[in-house]
Amino acid sequence: MTRVISSPLIRCIQTGQGACDALGVRGGIGIEPGLAETMCEEWYRTWAIQGANGTWGMGMDEEDQKQKESDLHPMSLKAASDCHMSPHELSRLEIGRDGGLIPIDLEYASPHTGQFDYNWGKPESEECCQDRMSEVVGRLYSPDFSVLLLSHGGPTSGAYRKLTGNETRIPTGYTGLFCYQPGGDKGGWEALLAGDHAHLEALKEGGSSMSENDAKEQGVSLDPSVFPPS
């Protein structure tokens, strides 16, 4: 493994720090907007509506789910790109272990060509998210080295369907691993791993490898036979 590239959201970058340490990757983490969480209405409802507590799609099942713009977090009305911190900003945050800095690769250049002009009134569709994820995978692929990409449950599961042509919704859980190489059907991609959690088996802490909130985001069932306590 030669590079670690992450979504600009802090929780992914923090996972990336542990990955870099374990894999011996030096040079900092590349920040890739194309790996960000799906900027759909369900995502906005985790933080932008009054009383938001991180629950995916909060309030969407209520009869009166309309929100007044005046009650929304002001950032939700701006372009989604404004919600993402820049690499320079992230490099100055004390978000690492023990409150330290996380090395960020300030030379990394994103290959993503789209514009994140989504907002509360114009959310991102699942199809658009799949397109940007597959674009990032394709543009960062090299036969000469391996790259670890860190994203989120919904985008990761969607990327699997887009890259392989398999419409099965693979649960990703916490840090589910997917490994791709070119050569699938119709010139697509082959998944050597899909939603693999074997690396979590060594952890001593108890608990499940997937939460109810994650299952809701990924559109899968929280089946204890698939996600047993670790």
Biotite code that builds the C-alpha atoms (Angstrom):
import biotite.structure as struc

atoms = struc.array([
    struc.Atom([0.000, 0.000, 0.000], chain_id="A", res_id=1, res_name="MET", atom_name="CA", element="C"),
    struc.Atom([1.530, 3.298, -1.087], chain_id="A", res_id=2, res_name="THR", atom_name="CA", element="C"),
    struc.Atom([-1.161, 5.922, -0.568], chain_id="A", res_id=3, res_name="ARG", atom_name="CA", element="C"),
    struc.Atom([-4.126, 6.628, 1.705], chain_id="A", res_id=4, res_name="VAL", atom_name="CA", element="C"),
    struc.Atom([-6.788, 8.980, 0.364], chain_id="A", res_id=5, res_name="ILE", atom_name="CA", element="C"),
    struc.Atom([-9.801, 10.069, 2.376], chain_id="A", res_id=6, res_name="SER", atom_name="CA", element="C"),
    struc.Atom([-13.133, 11.822, 2.283], chain_id="A", res_id=7, res_name="SER", atom_name="CA", element="C"),
    struc.Atom([-12.813, 15.358, 3.710], chain_id="A", res_id=8, res_name="PRO", atom_name="CA", element="C"),
    struc.Atom([-15.037, 14.427, 6.658], chain_id="A", res_id=9, res_name="LEU", atom_name="CA", element="C"),
    struc.Atom([-13.096, 14.195, 9.907], chain_id="A", res_id=10, res_name="ILE", atom_name="CA", element="C"),
    struc.Atom([-14.188, 10.685, 10.932], chain_id="A", res_id=11, res_name="ARG", atom_name="CA", element="C"),
    struc.Atom([-12.699, 9.238, 7.735], chain_id="A", res_id=12, res_name="CYS", atom_name="CA", element="C"),
    struc.Atom([-9.457, 11.150, 8.170], chain_id="A", res_id=13, res_name="ILE", atom_name="CA", element="C"),
    struc.Atom([-9.130, 9.847, 11.730], chain_id="A", res_id=14, res_name="GLN", atom_name="CA", element="C"),
    struc.Atom([-9.563, 6.292, 10.423], chain_id="A", res_id=15, res_name="THR", atom_name="CA", element="C"),
    struc.Atom([-6.931, 7.127, 7.826], chain_id="A", res_id=16, res_name="GLY", atom_name="CA", element="C"),
    struc.Atom([-4.406, 8.002, 10.522], chain_id="A", res_id=17, res_name="GLN", atom_name="CA", element="C"),
    struc.Atom([-4.686, 4.519, 11.997], chain_id="A", res_id=18, res_name="GLY", atom_name="CA", element="C"),
    struc.Atom([-4.456, 2.978, 8.522], chain_id="A", res_id=19, res_name="ALA", atom_name="CA", element="C"),
    struc.Atom([-1.308, 4.942, 7.681], chain_id="A", res_id=20, res_name="CYS", atom_name="CA", element="C"),
    struc.Atom([0.328, 3.856, 10.927], chain_id="A", res_id=21, res_name="ASP", atom_name="CA", element="C"),
    struc.Atom([-0.607, 0.200, 10.459], chain_id="A", res_id=22, res_name="ALA", atom_name="CA", element="C"),
    struc.Atom([0.424, 0.098, 6.793], chain_id="A", res_id=23, res_name="LEU", atom_name="CA", element="C"),
    struc.Atom([3.558, 2.201, 7.146], chain_id="A", res_id=24, res_name="GLY", atom_name="CA", element="C"),
    struc.Atom([2.330, 4.806, 4.657], chain_id="A", res_id=25, res_name="VAL", atom_name="CA", element="C"),
    struc.Atom([4.204, 8.102, 4.829], chain_id="A", res_id=26, res_name="ARG", atom_name="CA", element="C"),
    struc.Atom([3.588, 11.459, 3.175], chain_id="A", res_id=27, res_name="GLY", atom_name="CA", element="C"),
    struc.Atom([0.206, 12.286, 4.673], chain_id="A", res_id=28, res_name="GLY", atom_name="CA", element="C"),
    struc.Atom([-3.396, 11.591, 3.746], chain_id="A", res_id=29, res_name="ILE", atom_name="CA", element="C"),
    struc.Atom([-4.769, 12.873, 0.444], chain_id="A", res_id=30, res_name="GLY", atom_name="CA", element="C"),
    struc.Atom([-8.115, 14.656, 0.795], chain_id="A", res_id=31, res_name="ILE", atom_name="CA", element="C"),
    struc.Atom([-10.592, 13.669, -1.918], chain_id="A", res_id=32, res_name="GLU", atom_name="CA", element="C"),
    struc.Atom([-13.991, 15.471, -2.091], chain_id="A", res_id=33, res_name="PRO", atom_name="CA", element="C"),
    struc.Atom([-15.239, 12.785, -4.476], chain_id="A", res_id=34, res_name="GLY", atom_name="CA", element="C"),
    struc.Atom([-15.233, 10.307, -1.568], chain_id="A", res_id=35, res_name="LEU", atom_name="CA", element="C"),
    struc.Atom([-17.504, 12.442, 0.641], chain_id="A", res_id=36, res_name="ALA", atom_name="CA", element="C"),
    struc.Atom([-20.772, 11.292, 2.173], chain_id="A", res_id=37, res_name="GLU", atom_name="CA", element="C"),
    struc.Atom([-23.850, 11.316, -0.084], chain_id="A", res_id=38, res_name="THR", atom_name="CA", element="C"),
    struc.Atom([-25.193, 14.863, 0.018], chain_id="A", res_id=39, res_name="MET", atom_name="CA", element="C"),
    struc.Atom([-28.828, 13.756, -0.064], chain_id="A", res_id=40, res_name="CYS", atom_name="CA", element="C"),
    struc.Atom([-31.752, 15.031, 2.016], chain_id="A", res_id=41, res_name="GLU", atom_name="CA", element="C"),
    struc.Atom([-31.265, 12.214, 4.528], chain_id="A", res_id=42, res_name="GLU", atom_name="CA", element="C"),
    struc.Atom([-27.707, 13.420, 5.131], chain_id="A", res_id=43, res_name="TRP", atom_name="CA", element="C"),
    struc.Atom([-28.778, 17.040, 5.558], chain_id="A", res_id=44, res_name="TYR", atom_name="CA", element="C"),
    struc.Atom([-31.332, 15.894, 8.116], chain_id="A", res_id=45, res_name="ARG", atom_name="CA", element="C"),
    struc.Atom([-28.555, 14.467, 10.293], chain_id="A", res_id=46, res_name="THR", atom_name="CA", element="C"),
    struc.Atom([-27.299, 17.970, 11.074], chain_id="A", res_id=47, res_name="TRP", atom_name="CA", element="C"),
    struc.Atom([-29.222, 20.776, 9.366], chain_id="A", res_id=48, res_name="ALA", atom_name="CA", element="C"),
    struc.Atom([-32.733, 20.641, 10.856], chain_id="A", res_id=49, res_name="ILE", atom_name="CA", element="C"),
    struc.Atom([-33.752, 21.809, 14.312], chain_id="A", res_id=50, res_name="GLN", atom_name="CA", element="C"),
    struc.Atom([-33.110, 19.127, 16.938], chain_id="A", res_id=51, res_name="GLY", atom_name="CA", element="C"),
    struc.Atom([-30.823, 17.122, 14.622], chain_id="A", res_id=52, res_name="ALA", atom_name="CA", element="C"),
    struc.Atom([-28.864, 14.453, 16.484], chain_id="A", res_id=53, res_name="ASN", atom_name="CA", element="C"),
    struc.Atom([-27.035, 12.612, 13.728], chain_id="A", res_id=54, res_name="GLY", atom_name="CA", element="C"),
    struc.Atom([-29.896, 10.242, 12.874], chain_id="A", res_id=55, res_name="THR", atom_name="CA", element="C"),
    struc.Atom([-29.961, 9.428, 9.182], chain_id="A", res_id=56, res_name="TRP", atom_name="CA", element="C"),
    struc.Atom([-33.105, 10.868, 7.522], chain_id="A", res_id=57, res_name="GLY", atom_name="CA", element="C"),
    struc.Atom([-34.350, 12.304, 10.814], chain_id="A", res_id=58, res_name="MET", atom_name="CA", element="C"),
    struc.Atom([-38.038, 13.262, 10.618], chain_id="A", res_id=59, res_name="GLY", atom_name="CA", element="C"),
    struc.Atom([-38.646, 11.992, 7.072], chain_id="A", res_id=60, res_name="MET", atom_name="CA", element="C"),
    struc.Atom([-41.224, 9.481, 8.313], chain_id="A", res_id=61, res_name="ASP", atom_name="CA", element="C"),
    struc.Atom([-43.293, 12.193, 9.994], chain_id="A", res_id=62, res_name="GLU", atom_name="CA", element="C"),
    struc.Atom([-46.501, 13.408, 8.386], chain_id="A", res_id=63, res_name="GLU", atom_name="CA", element="C"),
    struc.Atom([-45.366, 17.029, 8.424], chain_id="A", res_id=64, res_name="ASP", atom_name="CA", element="C"),
    struc.Atom([-41.737, 16.803, 7.331], chain_id="A", res_id=65, res_name="GLN", atom_name="CA", element="C"),
    struc.Atom([-41.404, 20.144, 5.549], chain_id="A", res_id=66, res_name="LYS", atom_name="CA", element="C"),
    struc.Atom([-38.766, 22.483, 6.922], chain_id="A", res_id=67, res_name="GLN", atom_name="CA", element="C"),
    struc.Atom([-38.747, 26.257, 6.818], chain_id="A", res_id=68, res_name="LYS", atom_name="CA", element="C"),
    struc.Atom([-35.516, 27.633, 5.408], chain_id="A", res_id=69, res_name="GLU", atom_name="CA", element="C"),
    struc.Atom([-35.308, 29.999, 8.358], chain_id="A", res_id=70, res_name="SER", atom_name="CA", element="C"),
    struc.Atom([-35.150, 26.980, 10.691], chain_id="A", res_id=71, res_name="ASP", atom_name="CA", element="C"),
    struc.Atom([-32.328, 25.247, 8.807], chain_id="A", res_id=72, res_name="LEU", atom_name="CA", element="C"),
    struc.Atom([-28.615, 25.476, 9.522], chain_id="A", res_id=73, res_name="HIS", atom_name="CA", element="C"),
    struc.Atom([-27.405, 28.244, 7.169], chain_id="A", res_id=74, res_name="PRO", atom_name="CA", element="C"),
    struc.Atom([-24.656, 26.030, 5.735], chain_id="A", res_id=75, res_name="MET", atom_name="CA", element="C"),
    struc.Atom([-27.310, 23.686, 4.315], chain_id="A", res_id=76, res_name="SER", atom_name="CA", element="C"),
    struc.Atom([-28.445, 26.437, 1.937], chain_id="A", res_id=77, res_name="LEU", atom_name="CA", element="C"),
    struc.Atom([-24.957, 26.969, 0.512], chain_id="A", res_id=78, res_name="LYS", atom_name="CA", element="C"),
    struc.Atom([-23.158, 24.753, -1.989], chain_id="A", res_id=79, res_name="ALA", atom_name="CA", element="C"),
    struc.Atom([-22.211, 21.408, -0.448], chain_id="A", res_id=80, res_name="ALA", atom_name="CA", element="C"),
    struc.Atom([-18.570, 22.108, -1.282], chain_id="A", res_id=81, res_name="SER", atom_name="CA", element="C"),
    struc.Atom([-18.658, 24.868, 1.348], chain_id="A", res_id=82, res_name="ASP", atom_name="CA", element="C"),
    struc.Atom([-19.412, 22.196, 3.975], chain_id="A", res_id=83, res_name="CYS", atom_name="CA", element="C"),
    struc.Atom([-16.088, 20.470, 3.280], chain_id="A", res_id=84, res_name="HIS", atom_name="CA", element="C"),
    struc.Atom([-12.945, 21.746, 4.947], chain_id="A", res_id=85, res_name="MET", atom_name="CA", element="C"),
    struc.Atom([-9.919, 22.286, 2.715], chain_id="A", res_id=86, res_name="SER", atom_name="CA", element="C"),
    struc.Atom([-6.725, 20.222, 3.097], chain_id="A", res_id=87, res_name="PRO", atom_name="CA", element="C"),
    struc.Atom([-4.949, 23.237, 4.580], chain_id="A", res_id=88, res_name="HIS", atom_name="CA", element="C"),
    struc.Atom([-7.708, 23.737, 7.144], chain_id="A", res_id=89, res_name="GLU", atom_name="CA", element="C"),
    struc.Atom([-7.684, 20.055, 8.058], chain_id="A", res_id=90, res_name="LEU", atom_name="CA", element="C"),
    struc.Atom([-3.906, 20.037, 8.426], chain_id="A", res_id=91, res_name="SER", atom_name="CA", element="C"),
    struc.Atom([-4.214, 22.600, 11.224], chain_id="A", res_id=92, res_name="ARG", atom_name="CA", element="C"),
    struc.Atom([-6.887, 20.766, 13.218], chain_id="A", res_id=93, res_name="LEU", atom_name="CA", element="C"),
    struc.Atom([-5.881, 18.880, 16.349], chain_id="A", res_id=94, res_name="GLU", atom_name="CA", element="C"),
    struc.Atom([-8.077, 15.874, 15.556], chain_id="A", res_id=95, res_name="ILE", atom_name="CA", element="C"),
    struc.Atom([-5.523, 13.069, 15.760], chain_id="A", res_id=96, res_name="GLY", atom_name="CA", element="C"),
    struc.Atom([-4.848, 10.671, 18.557], chain_id="A", res_id=97, res_name="ARG", atom_name="CA", element="C"),
    struc.Atom([-4.101, 12.420, 21.843], chain_id="A", res_id=98, res_name="ASP", atom_name="CA", element="C"),
    struc.Atom([-5.238, 15.693, 20.315], chain_id="A", res_id=99, res_name="GLY", atom_name="CA", element="C"),
    struc.Atom([-2.413, 15.912, 17.805], chain_id="A", res_id=100, res_name="GLY", atom_name="CA", element="C"),
    struc.Atom([-2.287, 16.906, 14.160], chain_id="A", res_id=101, res_name="LEU", atom_name="CA", element="C"),
    struc.Atom([-2.884, 14.395, 11.368], chain_id="A", res_id=102, res_name="ILE", atom_name="CA", element="C"),
    struc.Atom([-0.409, 14.650, 8.455], chain_id="A", res_id=103, res_name="PRO", atom_name="CA", element="C"),
    struc.Atom([-2.241, 15.797, 5.314], chain_id="A", res_id=104, res_name="ILE", atom_name="CA", element="C"),
    struc.Atom([-0.798, 15.536, 1.813], chain_id="A", res_id=105, res_name="ASP", atom_name="CA", element="C"),
    struc.Atom([-1.079, 19.126, 0.619], chain_id="A", res_id=106, res_name="LEU", atom_name="CA", element="C"),
    struc.Atom([0.297, 18.181, -2.811], chain_id="A", res_id=107, res_name="GLU", atom_name="CA", element="C"),
    struc.Atom([-2.539, 15.766, -3.606], chain_id="A", res_id=108, res_name="TYR", atom_name="CA", element="C"),
    struc.Atom([-4.603, 16.874, -6.640], chain_id="A", res_id=109, res_name="ALA", atom_name="CA", element="C"),
    struc.Atom([-8.169, 15.594, -6.849], chain_id="A", res_id=110, res_name="SER", atom_name="CA", element="C"),
    struc.Atom([-9.126, 13.862, -10.118], chain_id="A", res_id=111, res_name="PRO", atom_name="CA", element="C"),
    struc.Atom([-12.825, 14.497, -9.481], chain_id="A", res_id=112, res_name="HIS", atom_name="CA", element="C"),
    struc.Atom([-14.298, 16.667, -12.238], chain_id="A", res_id=113, res_name="THR", atom_name="CA", element="C"),
    struc.Atom([-17.785, 17.372, -10.870], chain_id="A", res_id=114, res_name="GLY", atom_name="CA", element="C"),
    struc.Atom([-19.118, 20.369, -8.991], chain_id="A", res_id=115, res_name="GLN", atom_name="CA", element="C"),
    struc.Atom([-20.561, 20.019, -5.491], chain_id="A", res_id=116, res_name="PHE", atom_name="CA", element="C"),
    struc.Atom([-23.331, 22.578, -5.949], chain_id="A", res_id=117, res_name="ASP", atom_name="CA", element="C"),
    struc.Atom([-25.871, 20.489, -4.037], chain_id="A", res_id=118, res_name="TYR", atom_name="CA", element="C"),
    struc.Atom([-27.778, 21.968, -1.109], chain_id="A", res_id=119, res_name="ASN", atom_name="CA", element="C"),
    struc.Atom([-30.910, 21.407, 0.959], chain_id="A", res_id=120, res_name="TRP", atom_name="CA", element="C"),
    struc.Atom([-33.177, 22.312, -1.950], chain_id="A", res_id=121, res_name="GLY", atom_name="CA", element="C"),
    struc.Atom([-31.063, 20.473, -4.513], chain_id="A", res_id=122, res_name="LYS", atom_name="CA", element="C"),
    struc.Atom([-29.788, 17.257, -2.883], chain_id="A", res_id=123, res_name="PRO", atom_name="CA", element="C"),
    struc.Atom([-27.477, 14.746, -4.512], chain_id="A", res_id=124, res_name="GLU", atom_name="CA", element="C"),
    struc.Atom([-29.082, 11.635, -6.007], chain_id="A", res_id=125, res_name="SER", atom_name="CA", element="C"),
    struc.Atom([-27.829, 8.110, -5.395], chain_id="A", res_id=126, res_name="GLU", atom_name="CA", element="C"),
    struc.Atom([-26.928, 7.851, -9.090], chain_id="A", res_id=127, res_name="GLU", atom_name="CA", element="C"),
    struc.Atom([-24.781, 11.004, -8.987], chain_id="A", res_id=128, res_name="CYS", atom_name="CA", element="C"),
    struc.Atom([-22.989, 9.727, -5.892], chain_id="A", res_id=129, res_name="CYS", atom_name="CA", element="C"),
    struc.Atom([-22.252, 6.407, -7.600], chain_id="A", res_id=130, res_name="GLN", atom_name="CA", element="C"),
    struc.Atom([-20.923, 8.230, -10.668], chain_id="A", res_id=131, res_name="ASP", atom_name="CA", element="C"),
    struc.Atom([-18.446, 10.348, -8.694], chain_id="A", res_id=132, res_name="ARG", atom_name="CA", element="C"),
    struc.Atom([-17.282, 7.400, -6.605], chain_id="A", res_id=133, res_name="MET", atom_name="CA", element="C"),
    struc.Atom([-16.632, 5.242, -9.664], chain_id="A", res_id=134, res_name="SER", atom_name="CA", element="C"),
    struc.Atom([-14.878, 8.165, -11.367], chain_id="A", res_id=135, res_name="GLU", atom_name="CA", element="C"),
    struc.Atom([-12.492, 8.548, -8.426], chain_id="A", res_id=136, res_name="VAL", atom_name="CA", element="C"),
    struc.Atom([-11.727, 4.810, -8.349], chain_id="A", res_id=137, res_name="VAL", atom_name="CA", element="C"),
    struc.Atom([-11.081, 4.721, -12.081], chain_id="A", res_id=138, res_name="GLY", atom_name="CA", element="C"),
    struc.Atom([-8.853, 7.801, -12.153], chain_id="A", res_id=139, res_name="ARG", atom_name="CA", element="C"),
    struc.Atom([-6.774, 6.779, -9.137], chain_id="A", res_id=140, res_name="LEU", atom_name="CA", element="C"),
    struc.Atom([-6.236, 3.191, -10.257], chain_id="A", res_id=141, res_name="TYR", atom_name="CA", element="C"),
    struc.Atom([-2.745, 2.138, -11.248], chain_id="A", res_id=142, res_name="SER", atom_name="CA", element="C"),
    struc.Atom([-1.465, -1.380, -12.001], chain_id="A", res_id=143, res_name="PRO", atom_name="CA", element="C"),
    struc.Atom([1.815, -0.421, -10.317], chain_id="A", res_id=144, res_name="ASP", atom_name="CA", element="C"),
    struc.Atom([0.644, 0.234, -6.749], chain_id="A", res_id=145, res_name="PHE", atom_name="CA", element="C"),
    struc.Atom([-2.311, -0.059, -4.375], chain_id="A", res_id=146, res_name="SER", atom_name="CA", element="C"),
    struc.Atom([-4.313, 2.831, -2.936], chain_id="A", res_id=147, res_name="VAL", atom_name="CA", element="C"),
    struc.Atom([-6.562, 2.776, 0.138], chain_id="A", res_id=148, res_name="LEU", atom_name="CA", element="C"),
    struc.Atom([-9.647, 4.980, -0.291], chain_id="A", res_id=149, res_name="LEU", atom_name="CA", element="C"),
    struc.Atom([-11.669, 5.967, 2.782], chain_id="A", res_id=150, res_name="LEU", atom_name="CA", element="C"),
    struc.Atom([-15.304, 6.883, 2.266], chain_id="A", res_id=151, res_name="SER", atom_name="CA", element="C"),
    struc.Atom([-18.689, 6.286, 3.912], chain_id="A", res_id=152, res_name="HIS", atom_name="CA", element="C"),
    struc.Atom([-21.174, 3.415, 4.034], chain_id="A", res_id=153, res_name="GLY", atom_name="CA", element="C"),
    struc.Atom([-23.691, 4.590, 1.451], chain_id="A", res_id=154, res_name="GLY", atom_name="CA", element="C"),
    struc.Atom([-21.173, 5.819, -1.143], chain_id="A", res_id=155, res_name="PRO", atom_name="CA", element="C"),
    struc.Atom([-19.020, 2.702, -0.665], chain_id="A", res_id=156, res_name="THR", atom_name="CA", element="C"),
    struc.Atom([-21.953, 0.345, -1.153], chain_id="A", res_id=157, res_name="SER", atom_name="CA", element="C"),
    struc.Atom([-23.117, 2.366, -4.156], chain_id="A", res_id=158, res_name="GLY", atom_name="CA", element="C"),
    struc.Atom([-19.651, 2.280, -5.693], chain_id="A", res_id=159, res_name="ALA", atom_name="CA", element="C"),
    struc.Atom([-19.724, -1.529, -5.495], chain_id="A", res_id=160, res_name="TYR", atom_name="CA", element="C"),
    struc.Atom([-22.947, -1.656, -7.496], chain_id="A", res_id=161, res_name="ARG", atom_name="CA", element="C"),
    struc.Atom([-21.706, 0.839, -10.074], chain_id="A", res_id=162, res_name="LYS", atom_name="CA", element="C"),
    struc.Atom([-18.259, -0.718, -10.545], chain_id="A", res_id=163, res_name="LEU", atom_name="CA", element="C"),
    struc.Atom([-19.299, -4.363, -10.670], chain_id="A", res_id=164, res_name="THR", atom_name="CA", element="C"),
    struc.Atom([-22.765, -4.106, -12.201], chain_id="A", res_id=165, res_name="GLY", atom_name="CA", element="C"),
    struc.Atom([-24.055, -6.213, -9.305], chain_id="A", res_id=166, res_name="ASN", atom_name="CA", element="C"),
    struc.Atom([-27.170, -4.564, -7.841], chain_id="A", res_id=167, res_name="GLU", atom_name="CA", element="C"),
    struc.Atom([-26.868, -6.386, -4.511], chain_id="A", res_id=168, res_name="THR", atom_name="CA", element="C"),
    struc.Atom([-26.707, -3.907, -1.630], chain_id="A", res_id=169, res_name="ARG", atom_name="CA", element="C"),
    struc.Atom([-23.610, -5.061, 0.204], chain_id="A", res_id=170, res_name="ILE", atom_name="CA", element="C"),
    struc.Atom([-23.649, -3.925, 3.859], chain_id="A", res_id=171, res_name="PRO", atom_name="CA", element="C"),
    struc.Atom([-20.435, -2.099, 4.678], chain_id="A", res_id=172, res_name="THR", atom_name="CA", element="C"),
    struc.Atom([-20.849, -1.774, 8.447], chain_id="A", res_id=173, res_name="GLY", atom_name="CA", element="C"),
    struc.Atom([-17.912, -0.201, 10.246], chain_id="A", res_id=174, res_name="TYR", atom_name="CA", element="C"),
    struc.Atom([-14.789, -0.083, 8.036], chain_id="A", res_id=175, res_name="THR", atom_name="CA", element="C"),
    struc.Atom([-15.990, -2.791, 5.648], chain_id="A", res_id=176, res_name="GLY", atom_name="CA", element="C"),
    struc.Atom([-13.258, -3.476, 3.089], chain_id="A", res_id=177, res_name="LEU", atom_name="CA", element="C"),
    struc.Atom([-13.775, -3.615, -0.674], chain_id="A", res_id=178, res_name="PHE", atom_name="CA", element="C"),
    struc.Atom([-10.917, -4.524, -3.011], chain_id="A", res_id=179, res_name="CYS", atom_name="CA", element="C"),
    struc.Atom([-11.191, -3.954, -6.763], chain_id="A", res_id=180, res_name="TYR", atom_name="CA", element="C"),
    struc.Atom([-9.231, -4.765, -9.857], chain_id="A", res_id=181, res_name="GLN", atom_name="CA", element="C"),
    struc.Atom([-10.138, -4.264, -13.521], chain_id="A", res_id=182, res_name="PRO", atom_name="CA", element="C"),
    struc.Atom([-11.484, -7.310, -15.303], chain_id="A", res_id=183, res_name="GLY", atom_name="CA", element="C"),
    struc.Atom([-15.119, -7.732, -14.402], chain_id="A", res_id=184, res_name="GLY", atom_name="CA", element="C"),
    struc.Atom([-17.933, -8.438, -16.823], chain_id="A", res_id=185, res_name="ASP", atom_name="CA", element="C"),
    struc.Atom([-18.204, -6.094, -19.811], chain_id="A", res_id=186, res_name="LYS", atom_name="CA", element="C"),
    struc.Atom([-14.845, -4.526, -19.085], chain_id="A", res_id=187, res_name="GLY", atom_name="CA", element="C"),
    struc.Atom([-15.830, -3.414, -15.611], chain_id="A", res_id=188, res_name="GLY", atom_name="CA", element="C"),
    struc.Atom([-14.347, -4.167, -12.212], chain_id="A", res_id=189, res_name="TRP", atom_name="CA", element="C"),
    struc.Atom([-13.972, -7.316, -10.172], chain_id="A", res_id=190, res_name="GLU", atom_name="CA", element="C"),
    struc.Atom([-14.461, -7.147, -6.405], chain_id="A", res_id=191, res_name="ALA", atom_name="CA", element="C"),
    struc.Atom([-11.910, -9.360, -4.654], chain_id="A", res_id=192, res_name="LEU", atom_name="CA", element="C"),
    struc.Atom([-13.408, -8.324, -1.295], chain_id="A", res_id=193, res_name="LEU", atom_name="CA", element="C"),
    struc.Atom([-16.877, -6.912, -0.621], chain_id="A", res_id=194, res_name="ALA", atom_name="CA", element="C"),
    struc.Atom([-17.875, -5.676, 2.819], chain_id="A", res_id=195, res_name="GLY", atom_name="CA", element="C"),
    struc.Atom([-15.169, -7.710, 4.544], chain_id="A", res_id=196, res_name="ASP", atom_name="CA", element="C"),
    struc.Atom([-14.774, -7.264, 8.335], chain_id="A", res_id=197, res_name="HIS", atom_name="CA", element="C"),
    struc.Atom([-12.105, -9.849, 9.135], chain_id="A", res_id=198, res_name="ALA", atom_name="CA", element="C"),
    struc.Atom([-9.749, -7.105, 10.293], chain_id="A", res_id=199, res_name="HIS", atom_name="CA", element="C"),
    struc.Atom([-12.131, -6.281, 13.156], chain_id="A", res_id=200, res_name="LEU", atom_name="CA", element="C"),
    struc.Atom([-11.964, -9.763, 14.649], chain_id="A", res_id=201, res_name="GLU", atom_name="CA", element="C"),
    struc.Atom([-8.759, -8.936, 16.505], chain_id="A", res_id=202, res_name="ALA", atom_name="CA", element="C"),
    struc.Atom([-10.390, -6.102, 18.435], chain_id="A", res_id=203, res_name="LEU", atom_name="CA", element="C"),
    struc.Atom([-11.036, -6.810, 22.102], chain_id="A", res_id=204, res_name="LYS", atom_name="CA", element="C"),
    struc.Atom([-13.937, -4.384, 22.452], chain_id="A", res_id=205, res_name="GLU", atom_name="CA", element="C"),
    struc.Atom([-17.394, -5.874, 22.227], chain_id="A", res_id=206, res_name="GLY", atom_name="CA", element="C"),
    struc.Atom([-20.267, -4.573, 20.124], chain_id="A", res_id=207, res_name="GLY", atom_name="CA", element="C"),
    struc.Atom([-21.562, -4.951, 16.595], chain_id="A", res_id=208, res_name="SER", atom_name="CA", element="C"),
    struc.Atom([-19.743, -4.159, 13.364], chain_id="A", res_id=209, res_name="SER", atom_name="CA", element="C"),
    struc.Atom([-22.762, -2.149, 12.202], chain_id="A", res_id=210, res_name="MET", atom_name="CA", element="C"),
    struc.Atom([-25.283, 0.205, 13.804], chain_id="A", res_id=211, res_name="SER", atom_name="CA", element="C"),
    struc.Atom([-28.960, 0.749, 13.102], chain_id="A", res_id=212, res_name="GLU", atom_name="CA", element="C"),
    struc.Atom([-28.163, 4.220, 11.761], chain_id="A", res_id=213, res_name="ASN", atom_name="CA", element="C"),
    struc.Atom([-25.627, 2.778, 9.298], chain_id="A", res_id=214, res_name="ASP", atom_name="CA", element="C"),
    struc.Atom([-28.099, 0.144, 8.132], chain_id="A", res_id=215, res_name="ALA", atom_name="CA", element="C"),
    struc.Atom([-30.656, 2.887, 7.448], chain_id="A", res_id=216, res_name="LYS", atom_name="CA", element="C"),
    struc.Atom([-28.117, 4.892, 5.453], chain_id="A", res_id=217, res_name="GLU", atom_name="CA", element="C"),
    struc.Atom([-27.080, 1.899, 3.355], chain_id="A", res_id=218, res_name="GLN", atom_name="CA", element="C"),
    struc.Atom([-30.608, 0.605, 2.814], chain_id="A", res_id=219, res_name="GLY", atom_name="CA", element="C"),
    struc.Atom([-29.859, -2.841, 4.264], chain_id="A", res_id=220, res_name="VAL", atom_name="CA", element="C"),
    struc.Atom([-31.245, -5.004, 7.046], chain_id="A", res_id=221, res_name="SER", atom_name="CA", element="C"),
    struc.Atom([-29.470, -5.101, 10.410], chain_id="A", res_id=222, res_name="LEU", atom_name="CA", element="C"),
    struc.Atom([-29.338, -8.899, 10.438], chain_id="A", res_id=223, res_name="ASP", atom_name="CA", element="C"),
    struc.Atom([-27.553, -10.328, 13.509], chain_id="A", res_id=224, res_name="PRO", atom_name="CA", element="C"),
    struc.Atom([-26.484, -13.342, 11.441], chain_id="A", res_id=225, res_name="SER", atom_name="CA", element="C"),
    struc.Atom([-24.523, -10.986, 9.160], chain_id="A", res_id=226, res_name="VAL", atom_name="CA", element="C"),
    struc.Atom([-23.384, -8.484, 11.830], chain_id="A", res_id=227, res_name="PHE", atom_name="CA", element="C"),
    struc.Atom([-22.916, -10.499, 15.020], chain_id="A", res_id=228, res_name="PRO", atom_name="CA", element="C"),
    struc.Atom([-21.385, -8.976, 18.137], chain_id="A", res_id=229, res_name="PRO", atom_name="CA", element="C"),
    struc.Atom([-17.609, -8.851, 17.729], chain_id="A", res_id=230, res_name="SER", atom_name="CA", element="C"),
])
